[in-house]
């Protein structure tokens, strides 16, 4: 079993798309997102802060109450307003209106990008597309594992559409996606209970 981010992919994501909604422009959206993520140690958060800096955009100030939910995203306050950055599950859990973002969300994921929804109050203000391409050697490693007679699976917290796009690129045909970090162990245990002998390769929280 191979984790996706940082194992099959380079692990240094870059912001490729800034899609404002609800009257914001791209600079305002990126400033809002970077204002929340400037204290984050997550690779996606670091990519957002770096993207703002590269574009000469100052992160929004008055950050408070930063809270990270593994596998979903972050919550904080910018001034008096709650701001959320994360995936669809975080938005649905928080009662946030997607504000017509579904089509853009699907398009970004179909390109193998991670879509980060940015919400203020209870409304999505825009999306950021973040690309983390496969490592150059990933497909070769997967092919070598297959030649050894091993079954190779990808196990990731990312959405199924994004996971499948990366899986196709590295020639993995079995994908378990949208799994929270603490649930990955359960997926491995389930395979072991079927009599499989399992090796897991990952990093960080894995």
ZAMAR-292390 format. One line per field, with one value per atom (N, C-alpha, C): residue number from 1; residue in one letter; atom name; x, z, y. Coordinates in Angstrom, 3 decimals, padded with zeros to 6 digits. Atoms other than C-alpha are relative to their C-alpha. Layout:
resi	c(NUM; ...)
resn	c(A; ...)
name	c(CA; ...)
X	c(X; ...)
Z	c(Z; ...)
Y	c(Y; ...)
***
This chain:
resi	c(1; 1; 1; 2; 2; 2; 3; 3; 3; 4; 4; 4; 5; 5; 5; 6; 6; 6; 7; 7; 7; 8; 8; 8; 9; 9; 9; 10; 10; 10; 11; 11; 11; 12; 12; 12; 13; 13; 13; 14; 14; 14; 15; 15; 15; 16; 16; 16; 17; 17; 17; 18; 18; 18; 19; 19; 19; 20; 20; 20; 21; 21; 21; 22; 22; 22; 23; 23; 23; 24; 24; 24; 25; 25; 25; 26; 26; 26; 27; 27; 27; 28; 28; 28; 29; 29; 29; 30; 30; 30; 31; 31; 31; 32; 32; 32; 33; 33; 33; 34; 34; 34; 35; 35; 35; 36; 36; 36; 37; 37; 37; 38; 38; 38; 39; 39; 39; 40; 40; 40; 41; 41; 41; 42; 42; 42; 43; 43; 43; 44; 44; 44; 45; 45; 45; 46; 46; 46; 47; 47; 47; 48; 48; 48; 49; 49; 49; 50; 50; 50; 51; 51; 51; 52; 52; 52; 53; 53; 53; 54; 54; 54; 55; 55; 55; 56; 56; 56; 57; 57; 57; 58; 58; 58; 59; 59; 59; 60; 60; 60; 61; 61; 61; 62; 62; 62; 63; 63; 63; 64; 64; 64; 65; 65; 65; 66; 66; 66; 67; 67; 67; 68; 68; 68; 69; 69; 69; 70; 70; 70; 71; 71; 71; 72; 72; 72; 73; 73; 73; 74; 74; 74; 75; 75; 75; 76; 76; 76; 77; 77; 77; 78; 78; 78; 79; 79; 79; 80; 80; 80; 81; 81; 81; 82; 82; 82; 83; 83; 83; 84; 84; 84; 85; 85; 85; 86; 86; 86; 87; 87; 87; 88; 88; 88; 89; 89; 89; 90; 90; 90; 91; 91; 91; 92; 92; 92; 93; 93; 93; 94; 94; 94; 95; 95; 95; 96; 96; 96; 97; 97; 97; 98; 98; 98; 99; 99; 99; 100; 100; 100; 101; 101; 101; 102; 102; 102; 103; 103; 103; 104; 104; 104; 105; 105; 105; 106; 106; 106; 107; 107; 107; 108; 108; 108; 109; 109; 109; 110; 110; 110; 111; 111; 111; 112; 112; 112; 113; 113; 113; 114; 114; 114; 115; 115; 115; 116; 116; 116; 117; 117; 117; 118; 118; 118; 119; 119; 119; 120; 120; 120; 121; 121; 121; 122; 122; 122; 123; 123; 123; 124; 124; 124; 125; 125; 125; 126; 126; 126; 127; 127; 127; 128; 128; 128; 129; 129; 129; 130; 130; 130; 131; 131; 131; 132; 132; 132; 133; 133; 133; 134; 134; 134; 135; 135; 135; 136; 136; 136; 137; 137; 137; 138; 138; 138; 139; 139; 139; 140; 140; 140; 141; 141; 141; 142; 142; 142; 143; 143; 143; 144; 144; 144; 145; 145; 145; 146; 146; 146; 147; 147; 147; 148; 148; 148; 149; 149; 149; 150; 150; 150; 151; 151; 151; 152; 152; 152; 153; 153; 153; 154; 154; 154; 155; 155; 155; 156; 156; 156; 157; 157; 157; 158; 158; 158; 159; 159; 159; 160; 160; 160; 161; 161; 161; 162; 162; 162; 163; 163; 163; 164; 164; 164; 165; 165; 165; 166; 166; 166; 167; 167; 167; 168; 168; 168; 169; 169; 169; 170; 170; 170; 171; 171; 171; 172; 172; 172; 173; 173; 173; 174; 174; 174; 175; 175; 175; 176; 176; 176; 177; 177; 177; 178; 178; 178; 179; 179; 179; 180; 180; 180; 181; 181; 181; 182; 182; 182; 183; 183; 183; 184; 184; 184; 185; 185; 185; 186; 186; 186; 187; 187; 187; 188; 188; 188; 189; 189; 189; 190; 190; 190; 191; 191; 191; 192; 192; 192; 193; 193; 193; 194; 194; 194; 195; 195; 195; 196; 196; 196; 197; 197; 197; 198; 198; 198; 199; 199; 199; 200; 200; 200; 201; 201; 201; 202; 202; 202; 203; 203; 203; 204; 204; 204; 205; 205; 205; 206; 206; 206)
resn	c(X; X; X; X; X; X; X; X; X; X; X; X; X; X; X; X; X; X; X; X; X; X; X; X; X; X; X; X; X; X; X; X; X; X; X; X; X; X; X; X; X; X; X; X; X; X; X; X; X; X; X; X; X; X; X; X; X; X; X; X; X; X; X; X; X; X; X; X; X; X; X; X; X; X; X; X; X; X; X; X; X; X; X; X; X; X; X; X; X; X; X; X; X; X; X; X; X; X; X; X; X; X; X; X; X; X; X; X; X; X; X; X; X; X; X; X; X; X; X; X; X; X; X; X; X; X; X; X; X; X; X; X; X; X; X; X; X; X; X; X; X; X; X; X; X; X; X; X; X; X; X; X; X; X; X; X; X; X; X; X; X; X; X; X; X; X; X; X; X; X; X; X; X; X; X; X; X; X; X; X; X; X; X; X; X; X; X; X; X; X; X; X; X; X; X; X; X; X; X; X; X; X; X; X; X; X; X; X; X; X; X; X; X; X; X; X; X; X; X; X; X; X; X; X; X; X; X; X; X; X; X; X; X; X; X; X; X; X; X; X; X; X; X; X; X; X; X; X; X; X; X; X; X; X; X; X; X; X; X; X; X; X; X; X; X; X; X; X; X; X; X; X; X; X; X; X; X; X; X; X; X; X; X; X; X; X; X; X; X; X; X; X; X; X; X; X; X; X; X; X; X; X; X; X; X; X; X; X; X; X; X; X; X; X; X; X; X; X; X; X; X; X; X; X; X; X; X; X; X; X; X; X; X; X; X; X; X; X; X; X; X; X; X; X; X; X; X; X; X; X; X; X; X; X; X; X; X; X; X; X; X; X; X; X; X; X; X; X; X; X; X; X; X; X; X; X; X; X; X; X; X; X; X; X; X; X; X; X; X; X; X; X; X; X; X; X; X; X; X; X; X; X; X; X; X; X; X; X; X; X; X; X; X; X; X; X; X; X; X; X; X; X; X; X; X; X; X; X; X; X; X; X; X; X; X; X; X; X; X; X; X; X; X; X; X; X; X; X; X; X; X; X; X; X; X; X; X; X; X; X; X; X; X; X; X; X; X; X; X; X; X; X; X; X; X; X; X; X; X; X; X; X; X; X; X; X; X; X; X; X; X; X; X; X; X; X; X; X; X; X; X; X; X; X; X; X; X; X; X; X; X; X; X; X; X; X; X; X; X; X; X; X; X; X; X; X; X; X; X; X; X; X; X; X; X; X; X; X; X; X; X; X; X; X; X; X; X; X; X; X; X; X; X; X; X; X; X; X; X; X; X; X; X; X; X; X; X; X; X; X; X; X; X; X; X; X; X; X; X; X; X; X; X; X; X; X; X; X; X; X; X; X; X; X; X; X; X; X; X; X; X; X; X; X; X; X; X; X; X; X; X; X; X; X; X; X; X; X)
name	c(N; CA; C; N; CA; C; N; CA; C; N; CA; C; N; CA; C; N; CA; C; N; CA; C; N; CA; C; N; CA; C; N; CA; C; N; CA; C; N; CA; C; N; CA; C; N; CA; C; N; CA; C; N; CA; C; N; CA; C; N; CA; C; N; CA; C; N; CA; C; N; CA; C; N; CA; C; N; CA; C; N; CA; C; N; CA; C; N; CA; C; N; CA; C; N; CA; C; N; CA; C; N; CA; C; N; CA; C; N; CA; C; N; CA; C; N; CA; C; N; CA; C; N; CA; C; N; CA; C; N; CA; C; N; CA; C; N; CA; C; N; CA; C; N; CA; C; N; CA; C; N; CA; C; N; CA; C; N; CA; C; N; CA; C; N; CA; C; N; CA; C; N; CA; C; N; CA; C; N; CA; C; N; CA; C; N; CA; C; N; CA; C; N; CA; C; N; CA; C; N; CA; C; N; CA; C; N; CA; C; N; CA; C; N; CA; C; N; CA; C; N; CA; C; N; CA; C; N; CA; C; N; CA; C; N; CA; C; N; CA; C; N; CA; C; N; CA; C; N; CA; C; N; CA; C; N; CA; C; N; CA; C; N; CA; C; N; CA; C; N; CA; C; N; CA; C; N; CA; C; N; CA; C; N; CA; C; N; CA; C; N; CA; C; N; CA; C; N; CA; C; N; CA; C; N; CA; C; N; CA; C; N; CA; C; N; CA; C; N; CA; C; N; CA; C; N; CA; C; N; CA; C; N; CA; C; N; CA; C; N; CA; C; N; CA; C; N; CA; C; N; CA; C; N; CA; C; N; CA; C; N; CA; C; N; CA; C; N; CA; C; N; CA; C; N; CA; C; N; CA; C; N; CA; C; N; CA; C; N; CA; C; N; CA; C; N; CA; C; N; CA; C; N; CA; C; N; CA; C; N; CA; C; N; CA; C; N; CA; C; N; CA; C; N; CA; C; N; CA; C; N; CA; C; N; CA; C; N; CA; C; N; CA; C; N; CA; C; N; CA; C; N; CA; C; N; CA; C; N; CA; C; N; CA; C; N; CA; C; N; CA; C; N; CA; C; N; CA; C; N; CA; C; N; CA; C; N; CA; C; N; CA; C; N; CA; C; N; CA; C; N; CA; C; N; CA; C; N; CA; C; N; CA; C; N; CA; C; N; CA; C; N; CA; C; N; CA; C; N; CA; C; N; CA; C; N; CA; C; N; CA; C; N; CA; C; N; CA; C; N; CA; C; N; CA; C; N; CA; C; N; CA; C; N; CA; C; N; CA; C; N; CA; C; N; CA; C; N; CA; C; N; CA; C; N; CA; C; N; CA; C; N; CA; C; N; CA; C; N; CA; C; N; CA; C; N; CA; C; N; CA; C; N; CA; C; N; CA; C; N; CA; C; N; CA; C; N; CA; C; N; CA; C; N; CA; C; N; CA; C; N; CA; C; N; CA; C; N; CA; C; N; CA; C; N; CA; C; N; CA; C; N; CA; C; N; CA; C; N; CA; C; N; CA; C; N; CA; C; N; CA; C; N; CA; C; N; CA; C; N; CA; C; N; CA; C; N; CA; C; N; CA; C; N; CA; C; N; CA; C; N; CA; C; N; CA; C; N; CA; C)
X	c(000.850; 000.000; 000.886; -000.769; 001.365; -000.907; 000.663; 000.258; 000.233; -000.148; -000.194; 000.949; -000.724; 001.084; 001.376; -001.357; 004.858; 000.620; -000.518; 005.193; -000.007; 000.099; 003.908; 000.184; -000.147; 003.855; 001.220; -001.220; 006.656; -000.104; 000.169; 005.157; 000.269; -000.184; 005.836; -001.067; 001.091; 002.442; 000.138; 000.032; 001.958; -001.432; 001.314; -001.143; 000.010; 000.074; -002.111; -001.231; 001.261; -005.641; -000.508; 000.647; -007.225; -001.334; 001.330; -010.982; -000.902; 000.842; -012.819; -001.481; 001.456; -016.580; -000.522; 000.669; -019.055; 000.591; -000.403; -017.604; 001.441; -001.427; -013.987; 000.781; -000.904; -011.120; 001.074; -000.980; -008.223; 000.967; -000.948; -005.882; -000.629; 000.696; -008.463; -000.177; 000.179; -009.153; 001.309; -001.287; -005.471; 000.485; -000.368; -004.879; -000.757; 000.819; -007.732; 000.523; -000.491; -006.457; 001.374; -001.351; -002.839; -000.034; 000.135; -003.965; -000.307; 000.320; -005.361; 001.172; -001.003; -002.579; 001.401; -001.366; 000.401; 000.578; -000.523; 000.663; -000.035; 000.130; 000.073; 001.344; -001.182; 002.755; -000.345; 000.434; 000.729; 000.530; -000.527; 002.206; -000.957; 000.955; -001.010; -000.019; -000.014; -000.991; 001.250; -001.263; 002.654; -000.019; 000.100; 001.896; -000.835; 000.871; -000.878; 000.728; -000.760; 001.328; 001.086; -001.056; 004.134; -000.579; 000.640; 001.733; -000.325; 000.298; 000.635; 001.281; -001.268; 004.246; 000.558; -000.530; 005.237; -000.754; 000.823; 002.397; -000.002; -000.075; 003.257; -001.253; 001.258; 000.016; 000.233; -000.179; 000.088; -001.130; 001.060; -001.790; -000.882; 000.924; -004.868; 000.482; -000.435; -004.207; -001.114; 000.979; -006.004; -000.443; 000.306; -005.802; -000.173; 000.217; -007.223; -000.681; 000.746; -008.563; 000.300; -000.372; -006.625; -000.176; 000.228; -007.695; 000.048; -000.176; -006.640; -000.753; 000.700; -008.899; 000.634; -000.682; -006.838; -000.963; 000.794; -008.165; -001.126; 001.105; -010.574; 000.453; -000.432; -008.903; 000.176; -000.242; -008.593; -001.147; 000.941; -010.840; 000.788; -000.619; -009.874; -000.949; 000.718; -011.066; 000.955; -000.712; -009.912; -000.843; 000.833; -011.078; -001.136; 001.166; -014.604; -000.610; 000.677; -015.411; 000.654; -000.560; -014.991; 000.384; -000.485; -012.954; 000.389; -000.335; -012.634; 000.730; -000.678; -010.211; 000.062; -000.070; -010.597; -000.815; 000.698; -012.459; -001.523; 001.466; -016.147; -000.540; 000.483; -016.501; 000.027; -000.074; -015.360; -001.136; 001.069; -017.843; -001.372; 001.297; -020.756; -000.181; 000.039; -019.901; -000.291; 000.118; -019.898; -001.226; 001.201; -023.126; 000.272; -000.375; -021.371; -000.672; 000.627; -023.192; 001.094; -001.071; -021.092; -000.045; 000.018; -022.260; 000.373; -000.274; -022.081; 001.401; -001.405; -018.561; 000.156; -000.116; -019.383; 000.668; -000.540; -018.517; 001.516; -001.433; -015.127; 000.732; -000.565; -014.460; 000.251; -000.126; -015.088; 001.060; -000.973; -012.995; 001.429; -001.353; -009.954; 000.407; -000.321; -010.141; 000.234; -000.184; -010.454; 001.381; -001.361; -007.090; 001.068; -000.953; -005.488; 000.419; -000.332; -005.464; -000.837; 000.766; -006.522; -000.708; 000.781; -009.323; -000.197; 000.159; -009.246; -001.097; 001.096; -012.542; 000.327; -000.229; -012.273; -001.360; 001.308; -015.315; 000.167; 000.059; -016.098; -001.446; 001.357; -019.083; -000.514; 000.537; -021.282; -000.081; 000.059; -020.517; 001.383; -001.261; -017.797; 000.340; -000.446; -015.798; 000.860; -000.812; -013.692; 000.718; -000.755; -011.441; 001.443; -001.385; -007.729; 000.299; -000.446; -006.399; 001.466; -001.377; -003.218; 000.463; -000.523; -001.138; 001.241; -001.159; 001.309; 000.297; -000.175; 002.607; 000.720; -000.704; 003.860; 001.513; -001.461; 007.539; 000.374; -000.385; 009.380; 000.177; -000.282; 010.304; -001.184; 001.098; 006.892; -000.552; 000.565; 005.519; 000.960; -001.009; 008.779; 000.019; 000.016; 008.659; -001.237; 001.238; 005.021; 000.108; -000.177; 005.870; 000.914; -000.925; 008.785; -000.688; 000.750; 006.495; -000.955; 000.892; 003.982; 000.773; -000.813; 006.768; 000.441; -000.304; 007.575; -001.206; 001.218; 004.022; -000.802; 000.693; 002.835; -001.232; 001.198; -000.612; 000.276; -000.350; -000.212; -001.272; 001.168; -002.856; 000.465; -000.182; -003.001; -001.022; 000.874; -004.448; 000.196; -000.163; -005.154; -001.227; 001.099; -007.242; -000.579; 000.485; -007.656; -001.262; 001.242; -010.834; 000.271; -000.161; -011.439; 000.410; -000.318; -011.296; 001.476; -001.421; -007.884; 000.878; -000.789; -006.585; 000.068; 000.028; -007.669; 000.877; -000.833; -005.937; 001.481; -001.398; -002.614; 000.260; -000.159; -003.160; 000.205; -000.166; -003.550; 001.411; -001.327; -000.288; 001.104; -001.060; 001.684; -000.346; 000.396; -000.188; -000.401; 000.636; -001.933; -001.475; 001.402; -005.347; -000.932; 000.844; -006.593; 000.195; -000.072; -007.418; -001.012; 000.881; -008.836; 000.184; -000.121; -009.596; -000.939; 000.837; -011.171; -000.001; -000.168; -009.807; 000.735; -000.653; -008.995; 001.248; -001.255; -005.491; -000.219; 000.211; -006.824; -000.742; 000.731; -008.902; 000.900; -000.885; -005.926; 000.385; -000.348; -004.961; -001.134; 001.154; -008.490; -000.053; -000.011; -008.181; 001.054; -001.065; -004.896; -000.427; 000.462; -006.393; -001.030; 001.025; -009.321; 000.642; -000.713; -006.921; 000.710; -000.674; -004.965; -000.991; 001.023; -008.185; -000.444; 000.292; -008.672; 001.148; -001.141; -005.337; 001.131; -001.056; -003.263; 001.175; -001.188; 000.307; 000.267; 000.036; 000.543; 001.241; -001.029; 003.389; -000.560; 000.501; 002.551; 001.188; -001.039; 004.768; -000.670; 000.555; 003.969; 000.963; -000.854; 005.328; -000.893; 000.775; 004.258; -000.877; 000.948; 001.145; -000.182; 000.136; 001.195; 000.996)
Z	c(000.000; 000.000; 000.000; 000.101; -001.012; 000.307; -000.198; 000.389; -001.257; 001.208; -002.287; 000.218; -000.128; -001.083; 000.628; -000.515; -000.660; -000.162; 000.240; -001.449; -001.502; 001.457; -005.010; -000.683; 000.572; -005.555; 000.601; -000.422; -005.120; 001.423; -001.363; -001.894; 000.160; -000.029; -002.835; -000.893; 000.843; -004.073; -000.341; 000.441; -005.998; -000.332; 000.370; -006.370; -001.495; 001.452; -010.053; -000.433; 000.355; -010.007; 001.186; -001.006; -008.078; -000.602; 000.601; -008.732; 001.006; -000.950; -006.859; -000.348; 000.148; -006.323; 000.911; -000.988; -004.457; 000.076; 000.031; -005.566; 000.372; -000.281; -004.455; -001.303; 001.124; -006.893; 000.433; -000.279; -007.108; 001.111; -001.030; -004.961; 001.383; -001.293; -002.182; 000.506; -000.385; -002.212; 000.521; -000.407; -001.990; 001.307; -001.252; 000.749; 001.176; -001.051; 002.786; 000.350; -000.225; 002.329; 000.667; -000.571; 003.101; 001.427; -001.362; 006.186; 001.000; -000.870; 007.615; 000.051; 000.092; 006.428; 000.435; -000.301; 007.494; 001.249; -001.174; 010.748; -000.205; 000.266; 009.093; -000.338; 000.395; 008.723; -001.042; 001.008; 006.199; -001.375; 001.324; 002.660; -000.837; 000.761; 001.141; 000.517; -000.595; 003.578; -000.388; 000.376; 002.850; -001.468; 001.428; -000.900; -000.198; 000.121; -000.434; 000.450; -000.491; 001.624; -001.007; 000.991; -000.942; -001.258; 001.195; -003.820; 000.194; -000.280; -002.155; -000.045; -000.031; -001.547; -001.406; 001.367; -005.151; -000.834; 000.723; -006.355; 000.671; -000.692; -003.929; 000.776; -000.724; -001.973; 001.498; -001.456; 001.768; 000.605; -000.656; 003.887; 000.879; -000.871; 005.716; 001.449; -001.399; 009.327; 000.958; -001.078; 012.651; 000.056; -000.085; 012.626; 001.459; -001.349; 015.700; -000.106; -000.144; 016.807; -001.123; 001.058; 014.205; 000.517; -000.394; 014.310; -001.237; 001.126; 012.001; 000.262; -000.078; 011.369; -001.010; 000.944; 009.855; -001.035; 001.075; 006.486; -000.485; 000.408; 006.199; -000.312; 000.263; 006.522; 001.280; -001.153; 008.844; 000.195; -000.368; 010.668; 000.746; -000.753; 012.024; -000.036; 000.121; 012.437; -000.576; 000.486; 010.439; 000.470; -000.646; 012.544; 000.719; -000.675; 013.664; -000.786; 000.878; 010.761; 000.017; 000.142; 010.731; -001.448; 001.333; 007.756; 000.013; 000.127; 006.613; -001.311; 001.206; 004.127; 000.057; -000.028; 003.170; -001.099; 001.024; 001.272; 000.205; -000.034; 000.625; 001.337; -001.268; 003.800; 001.119; -001.018; 005.966; -000.183; 000.268; 004.256; 000.381; -000.318; 004.564; 001.504; -001.458; 008.203; 000.687; -000.615; 008.897; -000.497; 000.499; 007.036; -000.968; 000.940; 004.380; -001.352; 001.319; 001.129; -001.066; 000.992; -001.876; -001.072; 000.798; -003.859; -001.468; 001.407; -007.289; -000.288; 000.177; -006.730; -000.513; 000.286; -007.609; -001.337; 001.335; -011.325; -000.034; -000.058; -010.686; 000.829; -000.868; -007.888; -000.797; 000.791; -010.229; -001.085; 001.078; -013.032; 000.522; -000.577; -010.789; 000.371; -000.434; -009.360; -001.188; 001.183; -012.828; -000.622; 000.492; -013.636; 000.971; -000.970; -010.640; 001.045; -000.966; -008.543; 001.263; -001.231; -004.934; 000.016; -000.047; -004.714; 001.453; -001.346; -001.581; -000.054; -000.080; -000.865; 001.079; -000.952; 000.877; 000.340; -000.416; 002.910; 001.060; -001.040; 004.952; 000.480; -000.506; 007.261; -000.385; 000.426; 005.797; -001.520; 001.454; 002.120; -000.597; 000.708; -000.246; -000.784; 000.675; -001.500; -001.226; 001.151; -004.010; 000.214; -000.064; -004.711; -000.430; 000.427; -005.020; -000.527; 000.533; -007.259; 000.322; -000.414; -005.924; -000.669; 000.717; -008.042; 000.705; -000.576; -006.628; -000.937; 001.036; -009.622; 000.509; -000.401; -009.409; -000.072; 000.101; -008.705; -001.334; 001.311; -011.971; 000.021; -000.068; -010.740; 000.490; -000.649; -009.274; -000.868; 000.883; -012.301; -000.137; 000.133; -012.630; 001.255; -001.253; -008.947; 000.062; -000.021; -009.241; -000.963; 000.982; -012.369; 000.556; -000.579; -010.548; 001.079; -001.031; -007.636; -000.635; 000.711; -010.067; -000.561; 000.585; -011.722; 001.059; -001.108; -008.279; 000.408; -000.320; -008.208; 001.141; -001.108; -005.607; -000.486; 000.237; -005.504; 000.570; -000.406; -005.307; 000.086; -000.208; -003.854; 000.420; -000.531; -003.257; 001.098; -001.134; 000.094; 000.318; -000.120; 000.400; 000.611; -000.517; 002.141; -001.046; 001.041; -001.095; -000.642; 000.625; -003.159; -001.021; 000.924; -005.411; -001.396; 001.345; -008.610; -000.109; 000.005; -007.732; 000.103; -000.197; -006.526; -001.277; 001.226; -009.722; -001.089; 000.998; -011.892; 000.235; -000.329; -010.066; -000.195; 000.131; -009.994; -001.453; 001.424; -013.773; -000.462; 000.429; -014.174; 000.455; -000.533; -012.041; -000.154; 000.359; -013.258; 001.215; -001.100; -010.011; -000.337; 000.383; -010.620; 001.184; -001.191; -007.025; 000.898; -000.757; -005.096; 001.145; -001.151; -001.614; 000.355; -000.132; -001.329; 001.085; -000.969; 001.048; 001.366; -001.283; 004.096; 000.955; -000.995; 007.204; 000.536; -000.460; 008.683; 000.991; -001.019; 011.664; -000.551; 000.606; 009.313; -000.864; 000.882; 007.249; 000.648; -000.723; 009.921; -000.094; 000.099; 009.764; -001.374; 001.355; 005.985; -000.101; 000.015; 006.478; 000.795; -000.833; 009.271; -000.748; 000.763; 006.986; -001.039; 000.977; 004.312; 000.687; -000.738; 006.906; 000.439; -000.420; 008.127; -001.156; 001.177; 004.555; -000.294; 000.198; 004.897; -000.796; 000.751; 003.026; 000.925; -000.699; 004.111; -000.556; 000.458; 003.963; 000.423; -000.308; 003.749; -000.386; 000.248; 003.976; -000.118; 000.174; 002.673; 000.029; -000.108; 003.784; 000.752; -000.767; 005.628; 000.941; -000.876; 008.200; 000.951; -000.950; 010.111; -000.251; 000.285; 008.371; 000.779)
Y	c(-001.182; 000.000; 001.233; -001.234; 003.394; 001.188; -001.272; 006.721; 000.855; -000.830; 009.404; 001.170; -001.264; 012.770; -000.206; 000.104; 012.851; -001.376; 001.351; 009.141; -000.276; 000.114; 008.801; 001.355; -001.345; 012.566; 000.703; -000.693; 015.084; 000.536; -000.489; 016.419; 001.482; -001.456; 020.057; 000.613; -000.478; 021.212; 001.485; -001.394; 024.455; 000.397; -000.529; 026.616; 000.296; -000.170; 026.453; 000.785; -000.655; 027.908; 000.807; -000.845; 030.797; 000.422; -000.202; 030.893; 000.709; -000.727; 033.664; -000.110; -000.033; 033.630; 001.109; -000.860; 035.827; 001.408; -001.401; 039.145; 000.288; -000.221; 038.670; -000.012; 000.228; 039.071; -000.991; 001.055; 036.613; 000.402; -000.457; 038.730; -000.043; 000.012; 039.085; -001.425; 001.398; 035.351; -000.590; 000.548; 034.459; 000.644; -000.674; 037.062; -000.604; 000.604; 035.565; -001.392; 001.366; 032.007; 000.000; -000.056; 032.919; 000.532; -000.510; 034.831; -001.093; 001.147; 031.596; -000.974; 001.066; 029.296; 000.421; -000.444; 031.429; -000.655; 000.720; 029.447; -001.521; 001.428; 026.063; -000.627; 000.764; 023.394; -001.058; 000.972; 021.380; 000.418; -000.365; 021.208; 000.845; -000.808; 022.596; 001.429; -001.327; 025.502; 000.771; -000.645; 026.237; 000.423; -000.340; 026.193; 001.263; -001.176; 028.776; 001.262; -001.159; 031.112; 000.379; -000.255; 030.742; 000.655; -000.564; 031.496; 001.475; -001.408; 034.736; 000.827; -000.733; 035.786; 000.197; -000.085; 035.028; 001.033; -000.967; 037.269; 001.382; -001.277; 040.075; 000.355; -000.216; 039.623; -000.202; 000.092; 040.318; -000.819; 000.776; 037.732; 000.892; -000.730; 038.996; -000.074; -000.080; 040.055; -000.412; 000.245; 039.511; -001.452; 001.430; 035.697; -000.416; 000.534; 033.942; -001.363; 001.267; 030.530; -000.994; 000.949; 028.483; -001.429; 001.391; 024.822; -000.884; 000.918; 021.977; -001.289; 001.278; 018.973; -000.947; 000.900; 016.097; -000.582; 000.575; 014.982; 000.883; -000.872; 017.920; 001.425; -001.363; 021.333; 000.788; -000.867; 024.310; 000.982; -001.061; 026.774; 001.060; -001.091; 030.169; 001.191; -001.269; 033.708; 001.035; -001.182; 036.700; 001.181; -001.008; 039.610; -000.688; 000.577; 038.765; -001.153; 000.956; 036.439; -001.376; 001.348; 032.641; -000.268; 000.348; 031.421; -001.473; 001.416; 027.798; -000.233; 000.455; 026.257; -001.515; 001.454; 022.635; -000.636; 000.765; 019.979; 000.064; -000.016; 019.380; -000.518; 000.562; 017.287; 001.037; -001.052; 020.206; 000.996; -000.970; 022.532; -000.559; 000.611; 020.108; -000.149; 000.166; 019.387; 001.336; -001.318; 023.144; 000.769; -000.659; 023.953; 001.132; -001.060; 026.047; -000.229; 000.056; 026.837; -000.008; 000.122; 025.747; 001.081; -001.236; 028.789; -000.243; 000.288; 027.126; -000.471; 000.390; 025.792; -001.425; 001.438; 022.171; -000.289; 000.270; 022.393; 000.242; -000.289; 024.025; -001.042; 001.037; 021.532; -001.275; 001.225; 018.590; 000.149; -000.221; 020.134; -000.063; 000.019; 020.685; -001.416; 001.366; 017.164; -000.925; 000.851; 015.610; 000.193; -000.273; 017.231; -000.492; 000.532; 015.505; 001.009; -001.047; 018.676; -000.159; -000.073; 019.052; 001.347; -001.235; 021.610; 000.413; -000.546; 023.780; 001.051; -000.960; 025.522; 001.033; -001.091; 028.894; 000.616; -000.509; 029.962; 001.080; -001.028; 033.056; 000.052; 000.146; 032.953; -001.370; 001.300; 030.232; -000.107; -000.033; 030.861; -000.221; 000.199; 029.620; 001.262; -001.223; 032.613; -000.304; 000.366; 030.693; -001.315; 001.247; 027.736; 000.237; 000.033; 027.132; -001.401; 001.277; 024.379; -000.193; 000.272; 022.780; -001.292; 001.168; 020.414; -000.534; 000.684; 017.889; -001.174; 001.026; 015.909; -001.234; 001.225; 012.322; 000.180; 000.043; 011.750; -000.653; 000.549; 010.994; -001.521; 001.439; 007.503; -000.837; 000.729; 006.579; -001.126; 001.030; 004.700; -001.183; 001.058; 002.746; -000.882; 000.760; 001.724; -000.895; 000.784; 000.594; -001.181; 001.072; -001.416; -001.095; 000.973; -003.095; -000.835; 000.731; -004.028; -001.003; 000.920; -005.531; -001.193; 001.076; -007.535; -001.005; 000.905; -008.992; -000.834; 000.746; -010.313; 000.607; -000.640; -007.827; 000.752; -000.807; -006.262; 001.398; -001.370; -002.448; 000.849; -000.866; -000.124; 001.391; -001.346; 003.624; 000.228; -000.314; 004.727; 001.473; -001.447; 008.449; 000.667; -000.812; 011.047; 000.917; -000.899; 012.975; -000.560; 000.434; 012.805; -001.100; 001.125; 009.820; 000.479; -000.497; 011.895; 000.379; -000.378; 013.375; -001.236; 001.220; 009.998; -000.832; 000.805; 008.226; 000.615; -000.665; 010.833; -000.313; 000.322; 010.284; -001.487; 001.459; 006.498; -000.410; 000.300; 006.402; 000.350; -000.452; 008.326; -000.946; 000.880; 005.839; -001.481; 001.374; 002.710; -000.843; 000.727; 001.784; -000.139; 000.179; 000.243; -000.252; 000.142; -000.130; 001.209; -001.253; 003.033; -000.030; -000.235; 003.565; 001.470; -001.452; 007.287; 000.534; -000.720; 009.835; -000.672; 000.683; 008.017; 000.936; -000.840; 010.049; -000.710; 000.637; 009.474; -001.140; 001.030; 007.515; -001.219; 001.124; 005.326; -000.884; 000.773; 004.153; -001.326; 001.224; 001.622; -001.029; 000.905; 000.169; -000.672; 000.575; -000.299; -001.102; 001.003; -002.178; -001.235; 001.118; -004.308; -000.844; 000.733; -005.221; -000.910; 000.830; -006.486; -001.166; 001.070; -008.459; -001.076; 000.969; -010.075; -000.896; 000.827; -011.323; -000.975; 000.876; -013.136; 000.616; -000.669; -010.545; 000.353; -000.501; -009.767; 001.395; -001.396; -005.967; 000.762; -001.002; -003.455; 001.365; -001.354; 000.271; 000.947; -001.023; 003.073; 001.370; -001.338; 006.615; 000.877; -000.900; 009.595; 000.805; -000.887; 012.191; -000.758; 000.589; 011.181; -001.495; 001.422; 007.793; -000.864)
***
